[in-house]
Amino acid sequence: AFRGEVDEEMLLSFRREHVFVQKWPSSAVPWTWWKNMIPELAISQCSTCNHFFNAEEWEFAVLSKGCCPFCRAPQDVSE
């Protein structure tokens, strides 16, 4: 995996649907920005635990169980 830094101009040049942000509840942990390098692979992210999932697997889990498959936090099925 490539790990590097990008500036604001480069970040703004990325398509919004290819960039994910892990926002942590503590200010001690900085936000982490991720870019999907394989746009053909759809990715979903749990807003509670910040884990990433294959979009089809995420949709199946949320529709069948109504929660995140990792942290079990309730998810809105309409999203």
Order of alpha helices (4+ residues) and beta strands (2+ residues): alpha-beta-beta-beta-beta-alpha
